[in-house]
C-alpha cells in the first residue's frame, strides 16, 4: 500500500502470512531474494536489501564500512504479524503507531 509519512509517499506492507498471492510485487521480490524470511511467526528482514540505496544504508549503518569490511550490525530486524514494514524509510512500525504517524492513500 502507499501511505504518507512526514509529507512523503512510502511503500508499506502489513506483515501477514495470509493471501500470499496478494502481496505487493516488492514484497514478493524480497522473499525471492531472501531479504524477507519467515522464522515461525516472525519475519526476518534484511533492511539493506529493501529498496537499496548505498547512501541511505551508510547513513543507517546497515552496510558496514567503506573499506570493504562488513560488521553486520543493524542489518537484520524482526517484524511481527500485524506490524507494518515501511520499505521506503526502512522502518518496522506497530499497528498503533502506524495509525498515528501514517495516512493511507492507496491500498
SEMARLUM-368646 format. One record per residue: residue number from 1; residue in three letters; y, z, x of N, C-alpha, C in turn. Coordinates in Angstrom, 2 decimals, decimal comma, padded with zeros to 5 digits, always signed. Each point is the difference from the previous one (the first is absolute). Layout:
<atoms>
<atom num="NUM" residuo="ALA" n_py="Y" n_pz="Z" n_px="X" ca_py="Y" ca_pz="Z" ca_px="X" c_py="Y" c_pz="Z" c_px="X"/>
...
</atoms>
This chain:
<atoms>
<atom num="1" residuo="UNK" n_py="-001,16" n_pz="+000,00" n_px="+000,84" ca_py="+001,16" ca_pz="+000,00" ca_px="-000,84" c_py="+001,23" c_pz="+000,00" c_px="+000,89"/>
<atom num="2" residuo="UNK" n_py="+001,09" n_pz="-000,35" n_px="-000,57" ca_py="+001,29" ca_pz="+000,03" ca_px="+000,69" c_py="+000,79" c_pz="+001,18" c_px="-000,56"/>
<atom num="3" residuo="UNK" n_py="+000,69" n_pz="+000,68" n_px="+000,89" ca_py="+000,82" ca_pz="+001,14" ca_px="-000,40" c_py="+001,24" c_pz="+000,06" c_px="+000,88"/>
<atom num="4" residuo="UNK" n_py="+001,01" n_pz="+000,66" n_px="-000,50" ca_py="+001,24" ca_pz="+000,20" ca_px="+000,76" c_py="-000,07" c_pz="+001,37" c_px="+000,66"/>
<atom num="5" residuo="UNK" n_py="+000,23" n_pz="+000,03" n_px="+001,31" ca_py="+000,08" ca_pz="+001,24" ca_px="+000,75" c_py="+001,21" c_pz="-000,10" c_px="+000,92"/>
<atom num="6" residuo="UNK" n_py="+000,92" n_pz="+000,92" n_px="-000,14" ca_py="+001,24" ca_pz="+000,00" ca_px="+000,79" c_py="+000,70" c_pz="-001,35" c_px="-000,07"/>
<atom num="7" residuo="UNK" n_py="+000,10" n_pz="-000,52" n_px="-001,22" ca_py="+000,71" ca_pz="-001,25" ca_px="-000,31" c_py="-000,62" c_pz="-001,24" c_px="+000,63"/>
<atom num="8" residuo="UNK" n_py="-001,28" n_pz="+000,08" n_px="+000,41" ca_py="-000,72" ca_pz="-001,15" ca_px="+000,55" c_py="-001,33" c_pz="-000,15" c_px="-000,72"/>
<atom num="9" residuo="UNK" n_py="-000,46" n_pz="-001,24" n_px="-000,10" ca_py="-001,28" ca_pz="-000,30" ca_px="-000,65" c_py="-001,15" c_pz="+000,35" c_px="+000,94"/>
<atom num="10" residuo="UNK" n_py="-001,02" n_pz="+000,65" n_px="-000,55" ca_py="-001,17" ca_pz="+000,41" ca_px="+000,78" c_py="-001,27" c_pz="-000,43" c_px="-000,72"/>
<atom num="11" residuo="UNK" n_py="-001,02" n_pz="-000,38" n_px="+000,79" ca_py="-001,34" ca_pz="-000,29" ca_px="-000,54" c_py="-000,76" c_pz="+001,32" c_px="-000,02"/>
<atom num="12" residuo="UNK" n_py="-000,47" n_pz="+000,38" n_px="-001,19" ca_py="-000,65" ca_pz="+001,29" ca_px="-000,20" c_py="-001,32" c_pz="-000,20" c_px="-000,74"/>
<atom num="13" residuo="UNK" n_py="-000,98" n_pz="+000,82" n_px="+000,35" ca_py="-001,30" ca_pz="-000,03" ca_px="-000,69" c_py="-000,43" c_pz="+001,43" c_px="-000,29"/>
<atom num="14" residuo="UNK" n_py="-000,42" n_pz="+000,24" n_px="-001,25" ca_py="-000,55" ca_pz="+001,30" ca_px="-000,37" c_py="-001,45" c_pz="+000,02" c_px="+000,46"/>
<atom num="15" residuo="UNK" n_py="-000,32" n_pz="+000,92" n_px="+000,88" ca_py="-001,34" ca_pz="+000,07" ca_px="+000,60" c_py="-001,03" c_pz="+000,28" c_px="-001,08"/>
<atom num="16" residuo="UNK" n_py="-000,96" n_pz="-000,91" n_px="-000,10" ca_py="-001,02" ca_pz="+000,09" ca_px="-001,05" c_py="-001,23" c_pz="-000,78" c_px="+000,43"/>
<atom num="17" residuo="UNK" n_py="-001,15" n_pz="+000,47" n_px="-000,43" ca_py="-001,25" ca_pz="-000,74" ca_px="+000,23" c_py="-000,35" c_pz="-000,87" c_px="-001,20"/>
<atom num="18" residuo="UNK" n_py="+000,78" n_pz="+000,08" n_px="-001,05" ca_py="-000,26" ca_pz="-000,74" ca_px="-001,23" c_py="+000,62" c_pz="-001,40" c_px="+000,09"/>
<atom num="19" residuo="UNK" n_py="-000,56" n_pz="-000,93" n_px="-000,77" ca_py="+000,53" ca_pz="-001,37" ca_px="-000,13" c_py="+000,28" c_pz="-000,66" c_px="+001,34"/>
<atom num="20" residuo="UNK" n_py="-001,00" n_pz="-000,01" n_px="+000,86" ca_py="+000,15" ca_pz="-000,58" ca_px="+001,35" c_py="+000,53" c_pz="-001,43" c_px="-000,06"/>
<atom num="21" residuo="UNK" n_py="-000,45" n_pz="-000,76" n_px="-000,99" ca_py="+000,44" ca_pz="-001,40" ca_px="-000,11" c_py="+001,49" c_pz="-000,13" c_px="-000,32"/>
<atom num="22" residuo="UNK" n_py="+000,61" n_pz="+001,06" n_px="-000,49" ca_py="+001,44" ca_pz="-000,06" ca_px="-000,34" c_py="+000,89" c_pz="+000,57" c_px="+001,11"/>
<atom num="23" residuo="UNK" n_py="-000,60" n_pz="+000,35" n_px="+001,14" ca_py="+000,82" ca_pz="+000,48" ca_px="+001,12" c_py="+000,99" c_pz="-001,09" c_px="+000,40"/>
<atom num="24" residuo="UNK" n_py="+001,19" n_pz="+000,37" n_px="+000,46" ca_py="+000,94" ca_pz="-001,01" ca_px="+000,51" c_py="-000,61" c_pz="-000,71" c_px="+001,22"/>
<atom num="25" residuo="UNK" n_py="+000,44" n_pz="-001,20" n_px="+000,27" ca_py="-000,54" ca_pz="-000,78" ca_px="+001,12" c_py="+000,13" c_pz="+000,71" c_px="+001,33"/>
<atom num="26" residuo="UNK" n_py="+001,12" n_pz="+000,68" n_px="+000,23" ca_py="+000,18" ca_pz="+000,67" ca_px="+001,29" c_py="-000,99" c_pz="+001,15" c_px="+000,16"/>
<atom num="27" residuo="UNK" n_py="-000,41" n_pz="+000,63" n_px="-001,11" ca_py="-000,99" ca_pz="+001,08" ca_px="+000,06" c_py="-001,38" c_pz="-000,59" c_px="+000,31"/>
<atom num="28" residuo="UNK" n_py="-000,35" n_pz="-001,09" n_px="-000,68" ca_py="-001,29" ca_pz="-000,66" ca_px="+000,25" c_py="-000,10" c_pz="-000,43" c_px="+001,46"/>
<atom num="29" residuo="UNK" n_py="+001,07" n_pz="-000,58" n_px="+000,52" ca_py="+000,03" ca_pz="-000,45" ca_px="+001,40" c_py="-000,13" c_pz="+001,19" c_px="+000,95"/>
<atom num="30" residuo="UNK" n_py="+000,66" n_pz="+001,11" n_px="-000,31" ca_py="-000,08" ca_pz="+001,19" ca_px="+000,84" c_py="-001,42" c_pz="+000,56" c_px="+000,03"/>
<atom num="31" residuo="UNK" n_py="-000,72" n_pz="-000,04" n_px="-001,12" ca_py="-001,40" ca_pz="+000,44" ca_px="-000,01" c_py="-000,85" c_pz="-000,95" c_px="+000,83"/>
<atom num="32" residuo="UNK" n_py="+000,23" n_pz="-001,30" n_px="-000,11" ca_py="-000,77" ca_pz="-000,98" ca_px="+000,78" c_py="+000,19" c_pz="+000,21" c_px="+001,50"/>
<atom num="33" residuo="UNK" n_py="+001,18" n_pz="+000,39" n_px="+000,41" ca_py="+000,30" ca_pz="+000,20" ca_px="+001,42" c_py="-000,24" c_pz="+001,45" c_px="+000,45"/>
<atom num="34" residuo="UNK" n_py="-000,55" n_pz="+000,81" n_px="-000,90" ca_py="-000,29" ca_pz="+001,42" ca_px="+000,26" c_py="+001,24" c_pz="+000,82" c_px="+000,31"/>
<atom num="35" residuo="UNK" n_py="+001,16" n_pz="-000,42" n_px="-000,48" ca_py="+001,20" ca_pz="+000,83" ca_px="+000,09" c_py="-000,08" c_pz="+001,11" c_px="-001,05"/>
<atom num="36" residuo="UNK" n_py="-000,72" n_pz="-000,28" n_px="-001,07" ca_py="-000,29" ca_pz="+000,99" ca_px="-001,04" c_py="-001,51" c_pz="+000,19" c_px="-000,04"/>
<atom num="37" residuo="UNK" n_py="-000,44" n_pz="+001,25" n_px="-000,07" ca_py="-001,43" ca_pz="+000,28" ca_px="+000,05" c_py="-000,29" c_pz="+001,27" c_px="-000,81"/>
<atom num="38" residuo="UNK" n_py="-000,93" n_pz="-000,09" n_px="-000,93" ca_py="-000,35" ca_pz="+001,16" ca_px="-000,82" c_py="-000,87" c_pz="+000,98" c_px="+000,77"/>
<atom num="39" residuo="UNK" n_py="+000,36" n_pz="+001,26" n_px="-000,04" ca_py="-000,80" ca_pz="+001,11" ca_px="+000,51" c_py="-000,22" c_pz="+000,93" c_px="-001,18"/>
<atom num="40" residuo="UNK" n_py="-001,10" n_pz="-000,19" n_px="-000,70" ca_py="-000,27" ca_pz="+000,68" ca_px="-001,27" c_py="+001,14" c_pz="-000,31" c_px="-000,97"/>
<atom num="41" residuo="UNK" n_py="+000,75" n_pz="+001,00" n_px="-000,45" ca_py="+001,12" ca_pz="-000,25" ca_px="-000,93" c_py="+001,35" c_pz="+000,08" c_px="+000,70"/>
<atom num="42" residuo="UNK" n_py="-000,01" n_pz="-000,22" n_px="+001,31" ca_py="+001,21" ca_pz="-000,03" ca_px="+000,79" c_py="+000,15" c_pz="-001,41" c_px="+000,58"/>
<atom num="43" residuo="UNK" n_py="+001,21" n_pz="-000,41" n_px="+000,21" ca_py="+000,26" ca_pz="-001,33" ca_px="+000,56" c_py="+000,61" c_pz="+000,17" c_px="+001,38"/>
<atom num="44" residuo="UNK" n_py="-000,71" n_pz="-000,51" n_px="+001,02" ca_py="+000,55" ca_pz="+000,00" ca_px="+001,36" c_py="+000,87" c_pz="-001,23" c_px="+000,14"/>
<atom num="45" residuo="UNK" n_py="+001,23" n_pz="+000,18" n_px="+000,46" ca_py="+000,98" ca_pz="-001,08" ca_px="+000,05" c_py="+000,50" c_pz="-000,18" c_px="+001,42"/>
<atom num="46" residuo="UNK" n_py="-000,16" n_pz="-001,21" n_px="+000,54" ca_py="+000,57" ca_pz="-000,34" ca_px="+001,29" c_py="+001,40" c_pz="-000,53" c_px="-000,26"/>
<atom num="47" residuo="UNK" n_py="+000,99" n_pz="+000,86" n_px="+000,09" ca_py="+001,37" ca_pz="-000,36" ca_px="-000,35" c_py="+000,54" c_pz="-001,14" c_px="+000,86"/>
<atom num="48" residuo="UNK" n_py="-000,38" n_pz="-000,05" n_px="+001,26" ca_py="+000,51" ca_pz="-001,04" ca_px="+000,89" c_py="-000,47" c_pz="-001,38" c_px="-000,45"/>
<atom num="49" residuo="UNK" n_py="-001,09" n_pz="-000,09" n_px="-000,74" ca_py="-000,51" ca_pz="-001,29" ca_px="-000,45" c_py="+000,63" c_pz="-000,49" c_px="-001,29"/>
<atom num="50" residuo="UNK" n_py="+000,59" n_pz="+000,91" n_px="-000,76" ca_py="+000,61" ca_pz="-000,38" ca_px="-001,27" c_py="+001,38" c_pz="-000,58" c_px="+000,22"/>
<atom num="51" residuo="UNK" n_py="+000,18" n_pz="-001,23" n_px="-000,42" ca_py="+001,31" ca_pz="-000,64" ca_px="+000,13" c_py="+000,55" c_pz="+000,25" c_px="+001,40"/>
<atom num="52" residuo="UNK" n_py="-000,75" n_pz="-000,42" n_px="+001,03" ca_py="+000,34" ca_pz="+000,40" ca_px="+001,36" c_py="+001,35" c_pz="-000,52" c_px="+000,48"/>
<atom num="53" residuo="UNK" n_py="+000,72" n_pz="+000,87" n_px="+000,61" ca_py="+001,26" ca_pz="-000,32" ca_px="+000,66" c_py="+000,03" c_pz="+000,84" c_px="+001,26"/>
<atom num="54" residuo="UNK" n_py="-000,04" n_pz="-000,64" n_px="+001,15" ca_py="-000,06" ca_pz="+000,74" ca_px="+001,25" c_py="+001,18" c_pz="+000,94" c_px="+000,15"/>
<atom num="55" residuo="UNK" n_py="+001,20" n_pz="-000,47" n_px="-000,34" ca_py="+001,19" ca_pz="+000,85" ca_px="+000,11" c_py="-000,13" c_pz="+001,24" c_px="-000,89"/>
<atom num="56" residuo="UNK" n_py="-000,44" n_pz="-000,20" n_px="-001,23" ca_py="-000,14" ca_pz="+001,13" ca_px="-000,93" c_py="-001,12" c_pz="+000,92" c_px="+000,45"/>
<atom num="57" residuo="UNK" n_py="-001,11" n_pz="-000,58" n_px="+000,49" ca_py="-001,11" ca_pz="+000,83" ca_px="+000,45" c_py="+000,38" c_pz="+000,82" c_px="+001,23"/>
<atom num="58" residuo="UNK" n_py="+000,80" n_pz="-000,56" n_px="+000,88" ca_py="+000,46" ca_pz="+000,76" ca_px="+001,15" c_py="+000,89" c_pz="+001,16" c_px="-000,46"/>
<atom num="59" residuo="UNK" n_py="+000,85" n_pz="-000,28" n_px="-000,97" ca_py="+000,87" ca_pz="+001,03" ca_px="-000,55" c_py="-000,82" c_pz="+001,13" c_px="-000,62"/>
<atom num="60" residuo="UNK" n_py="-001,09" n_pz="-000,37" n_px="-000,69" ca_py="-000,88" ca_pz="+000,99" ca_px="-000,63" c_py="-000,92" c_pz="+000,68" c_px="+001,01"/>
<atom num="61" residuo="UNK" n_py="-000,11" n_pz="-000,58" n_px="+001,20" ca_py="-000,90" ca_pz="+000,55" ca_px="+001,01" c_py="-001,44" c_pz="-000,36" c_px="-000,26"/>
<atom num="62" residuo="UNK" n_py="-000,23" n_pz="-001,13" n_px="-000,66" ca_py="-001,36" ca_pz="-000,34" ca_px="-000,43" c_py="-000,72" c_pz="-000,96" c_px="+000,93"/>
<atom num="63" residuo="UNK" n_py="+000,63" n_pz="-000,48" n_px="+001,06" ca_py="-000,69" ca_pz="-000,98" ca_px="+000,84" c_py="-000,15" c_pz="+000,41" c_px="+001,44"/>
<atom num="64" residuo="UNK" n_py="+000,26" n_pz="+001,22" n_px="+000,34" ca_py="-000,16" ca_pz="+000,43" ca_px="+001,38" c_py="+001,23" c_pz="-000,35" c_px="+000,82"/>
<atom num="65" residuo="UNK" n_py="-000,21" n_pz="-000,19" n_px="+001,29" ca_py="+001,13" ca_pz="-000,27" ca_px="+000,88" c_py="+000,14" c_pz="-001,48" c_px="+000,28"/>
<atom num="66" residuo="UNK" n_py="+001,17" n_pz="-000,39" n_px="+000,46" ca_py="+000,24" ca_pz="-001,40" ca_px="+000,32" c_py="-000,78" c_pz="-000,44" c_px="+001,24"/>
<atom num="67" residuo="UNK" n_py="-000,41" n_pz="+000,94" n_px="+000,82" ca_py="-000,74" ca_pz="-000,33" ca_px="+001,22" c_py="-001,45" c_pz="-000,38" c_px="-000,25"/>
<atom num="68" residuo="UNK" n_py="-000,42" n_pz="-000,01" n_px="-001,22" ca_py="-001,36" ca_pz="-000,42" ca_px="-000,31" c_py="-000,92" c_pz="+001,13" c_px="-000,38"/>
<atom num="69" residuo="UNK" n_py="+000,40" n_pz="+001,24" n_px="+000,25" ca_py="-000,83" ca_pz="+001,13" ca_px="-000,38" c_py="+000,05" c_pz="+000,21" c_px="-001,50"/>
<atom num="70" residuo="UNK" n_py="-001,08" n_pz="+000,48" n_px="-000,56" ca_py="-000,04" ca_pz="+000,23" ca_px="-001,44" c_py="-000,50" c_pz="+001,41" c_px="-000,24"/>
<atom num="71" residuo="UNK" n_py="+000,92" n_pz="+000,87" n_px="-000,32" ca_py="-000,37" ca_pz="+001,40" ca_px="-000,19" c_py="-000,77" c_pz="+000,20" c_px="-001,31"/>
<atom num="72" residuo="UNK" n_py="+000,35" n_pz="-000,75" n_px="-001,03" ca_py="-000,70" ca_pz="+000,10" ca_px="-001,26" c_py="+000,56" c_pz="+001,04" c_px="-000,95"/>
<atom num="73" residuo="UNK" n_py="+001,00" n_pz="+000,73" n_px="+000,41" ca_py="+000,57" ca_pz="+001,02" ca_px="-000,87" c_py="+000,79" c_pz="-000,63" c_px="-001,13"/>
<atom num="74" residuo="UNK" n_py="-000,21" n_pz="+000,46" n_px="-001,20" ca_py="+000,76" ca_pz="-000,48" ca_px="-001,14" c_py="-000,41" c_pz="-001,35" c_px="-000,52"/>
<atom num="75" residuo="UNK" n_py="-001,09" n_pz="-000,56" n_px="+000,53" ca_py="-000,41" ca_pz="-001,33" ca_px="-000,43" c_py="-000,67" c_pz="+000,03" c_px="-001,36"/>
<atom num="76" residuo="UNK" n_py="-000,85" n_pz="+000,99" n_px="-000,22" ca_py="-000,74" ca_pz="+000,09" ca_px="-001,26" c_py="+000,57" c_pz="+001,12" c_px="-000,86"/>
<atom num="77" residuo="UNK" n_py="+000,04" n_pz="-000,27" n_px="-001,29" ca_py="+000,36" ca_pz="+001,02" ca_px="-000,97" c_py="-001,06" c_pz="-000,01" c_px="-001,09"/>
<atom num="78" residuo="UNK" n_py="-000,06" n_pz="+001,08" n_px="-000,75" ca_py="-000,98" ca_pz="+000,11" ca_px="-001,08" c_py="+000,74" c_pz="+000,04" c_px="-001,33"/>
<atom num="79" residuo="UNK" n_py="-000,45" n_pz="-000,85" n_px="-000,93" ca_py="+000,52" ca_pz="+000,00" ca_px="-001,36" c_py="-001,08" c_pz="+000,48" c_px="-000,95"/>
<atom num="80" residuo="UNK" n_py="+000,42" n_pz="+000,57" n_px="-001,09" ca_py="-000,92" ca_pz="+000,53" ca_px="-001,01" c_py="+000,11" c_pz="-000,82" c_px="-001,28"/>
<atom num="81" residuo="UNK" n_py="-001,05" n_pz="+000,00" n_px="-000,78" ca_py="+000,03" ca_pz="-000,70" ca_px="-001,28" c_py="+001,19" c_pz="+000,48" c_px="-000,81"/>
<atom num="82" residuo="UNK" n_py="+000,79" n_pz="-000,94" n_px="-000,53" ca_py="+001,17" ca_pz="+000,34" ca_px="-000,79" c_py="+001,30" c_pz="-000,01" c_px="+000,79"/>
<atom num="83" residuo="UNK" n_py="-000,09" n_pz="+000,08" n_px="+001,34" ca_py="+001,20" ca_pz="-000,12" ca_px="+000,83" c_py="+000,47" c_pz="-001,45" c_px="+000,00"/>
<atom num="84" residuo="UNK" n_py="+001,18" n_pz="-000,23" n_px="+000,50" ca_py="+000,55" ca_pz="-001,35" ca_px="+000,11" c_py="+000,15" c_pz="-000,37" c_px="+001,46"/>
<atom num="85" residuo="UNK" n_py="-000,39" n_pz="-001,21" n_px="+000,34" ca_py="+000,16" ca_pz="-000,53" ca_px="+001,35" c_py="+001,16" c_pz="-000,99" c_px="-000,01"/>
<atom num="86" residuo="UNK" n_py="+001,06" n_pz="+000,32" n_px="+000,72" ca_py="+001,16" ca_pz="-000,87" ca_px="+000,14" c_py="-000,17" c_pz="-000,78" c_px="+001,29"/>
<atom num="87" residuo="UNK" n_py="-000,43" n_pz="-001,22" n_px="-000,13" ca_py="-000,26" ca_pz="-000,87" ca_px="+001,15" c_py="+001,28" c_pz="-000,34" c_px="+000,75"/>
<atom num="88" residuo="UNK" n_py="+001,07" n_pz="-000,21" n_px="-000,72" ca_py="+001,26" ca_pz="-000,43" ca_px="+000,60" c_py="+000,59" c_pz="+001,08" c_px="+000,90"/>
<atom num="89" residuo="UNK" n_py="-000,06" n_pz="+001,24" n_px="-000,44" ca_py="+000,61" ca_pz="+001,10" ca_px="+000,74" c_py="-001,01" c_pz="+000,88" c_px="+000,73"/>
<atom num="90" residuo="UNK" n_py="-001,28" n_pz="-000,41" n_px="-000,01" ca_py="-001,07" ca_pz="+000,72" ca_px="+000,67" c_py="-000,02" c_pz="+001,47" c_px="-000,40"/>
<atom num="91" residuo="UNK" n_py="-000,15" n_pz="+000,24" n_px="-001,32" ca_py="+000,00" ca_pz="+001,35" ca_px="-000,53" c_py="-001,14" c_pz="+000,18" c_px="-001,00"/>
<atom num="92" residuo="UNK" n_py="-000,51" n_pz="+001,23" n_px="-000,08" ca_py="-000,91" ca_pz="+000,40" ca_px="-001,06" c_py="+000,75" c_pz="+001,05" c_px="-000,80"/>
<atom num="93" residuo="UNK" n_py="+000,05" n_pz="-000,20" n_px="-001,32" ca_py="+000,80" ca_pz="+000,85" ca_px="-000,85" c_py="-000,86" c_pz="+000,55" c_px="-001,13"/>
<atom num="94" residuo="UNK" n_py="+000,18" n_pz="+001,26" n_px="-000,33" ca_py="-000,70" ca_pz="+000,57" ca_px="-001,16" c_py="+000,56" c_pz="-000,63" c_px="-001,27"/>
<atom num="95" residuo="UNK" n_py="-000,77" n_pz="+000,07" n_px="-001,07" ca_py="+000,45" ca_pz="-000,60" ca_px="-001,26" c_py="+001,29" c_pz="+000,64" c_px="-000,50"/>
<atom num="96" residuo="UNK" n_py="+000,10" n_pz="+001,31" n_px="+000,11" ca_py="+001,20" ca_pz="+000,70" ca_px="-000,45" c_py="+001,23" c_pz="-000,45" c_px="+000,79"/>
<atom num="97" residuo="UNK" n_py="-000,14" n_pz="-000,09" n_px="+001,30" ca_py="+001,13" ca_pz="-000,42" ca_px="+000,84" c_py="+000,34" c_pz="-001,47" c_px="-000,23"/>
<atom num="98" residuo="UNK" n_py="-001,04" n_pz="-000,82" n_px="-000,22" ca_py="+000,22" ca_pz="-001,42" ca_px="-000,26" c_py="+000,92" c_pz="-000,18" c_px="-001,20"/>
<atom num="99" residuo="UNK" n_py="-000,28" n_pz="+000,71" n_px="-001,08" ca_py="+000,79" ca_pz="-000,14" ca_px="-001,22" c_py="+001,43" c_pz="+000,52" c_px="+000,18"/>
<atom num="100" residuo="UNK" n_py="+000,22" n_pz="+000,89" n_px="+000,95" ca_py="+001,35" ca_pz="+000,51" ca_px="+000,28" c_py="+000,80" c_pz="-000,97" c_px="+000,87"/>
<atom num="101" residuo="UNK" n_py="-000,66" n_pz="-000,62" n_px="+000,99" ca_py="+000,71" ca_pz="-000,77" ca_px="+001,02" c_py="-000,02" c_pz="-001,52" c_px="-000,19"/>
<atom num="102" residuo="UNK" n_py="-000,92" n_pz="-000,52" n_px="-000,81" ca_py="-000,18" ca_pz="-001,43" ca_px="-000,15" c_py="+000,28" c_pz="-000,43" c_px="-001,43"/>
<atom num="103" residuo="UNK" n_py="+000,44" n_pz="-001,23" n_px="-000,14" ca_py="+000,19" ca_pz="-000,59" ca_px="-001,32" c_py="-000,85" c_pz="-001,27" c_px="-000,05"/>
<atom num="104" residuo="UNK" n_py="-001,01" n_pz="-000,02" n_px="-000,86" ca_py="-000,90" ca_pz="-001,15" ca_px="-000,11" c_py="+000,74" c_pz="-001,16" c_px="-000,64"/>
<atom num="105" residuo="UNK" n_py="-000,09" n_pz="-001,19" n_px="+000,66" ca_py="+000,64" ca_pz="-001,18" ca_px="-000,55" c_py="-000,99" c_pz="-001,08" c_px="-000,40"/>
<atom num="106" residuo="UNK" n_py="-001,22" n_pz="+000,07" n_px="+000,51" ca_py="-001,03" ca_pz="-001,00" ca_px="-000,32" c_py="-001,38" c_pz="+000,61" c_px="+000,24"/>
<atom num="107" residuo="UNK" n_py="-000,86" n_pz="-000,13" n_px="-001,00" ca_py="-001,37" ca_pz="+000,52" ca_px="+000,16" c_py="-000,96" c_pz="-001,08" c_px="+000,38"/>
</atoms>
